Amino acid sequence: MKPFSAILIVLTAAVFLFAACGPEKQAPHPGPSIKTKVAGDIVYGADQCDWCHKPIETVRYGAELVRADGKILKFRAVEHLAAWMVQNGDEAGKARSVLVVDFADGKNMIGPKEALYLRSTLRPSPGQLHITPIHRNNERMLTNIYEAYPGTFMEWDELLELVKANMDVLAARQTGN
């Protein structure tokens, strides 16, 4: 072997050895984080519905109930909250709080009696009963959504009755049947 080749091999090996033993490279900065969409305690795309056990993904829809023991239950639609309440009447009656996402705001959660519920087959909802909650004092939104998606407005008690009458339909859709 020629002396120049031997020196080149030794220098190359030294460079690789030095690089391997050198300071660890830091991972590049990941950049700005993507904003997470939330409403109340609901984190869209991360939380699961406590009634149907499917992901809560549709922004501007959802609900939550805080049980007497402080546990927060999250729902992908107001229909699923109502279904849970129908099935768990005694426990639902002892809830610390019940809130629904105001469709107009998307982040604002309101008491169920503060909303009017538009039922329109033209406006699908994750609960599949076509229910969209809107704060009752938001007259402009109530008018605009009704013009875009004609249907009927319901009160909270009427919604509970509708869900009670459709529990078999909701249960079938919950299991995918």
Buried (B, 14 or more C-beta within 10 A) or exposed (E): EEEEEEEEEEEEEEEEEEEEEEEEEEEEEEEEEEEEBBBBBBEBEEBEBBBBEEBBBBBBBBBBBBBEEEEBBBBBBBBBBBBBBBBBEEBBEEBEEBBBBBBBBBEBBBEBEBBBBBBBEEBBBBBBBBBBBBBBEBEEBBEEBBEEBEBEBBBBEBBBBBBBEBBEEBBEBBEEE
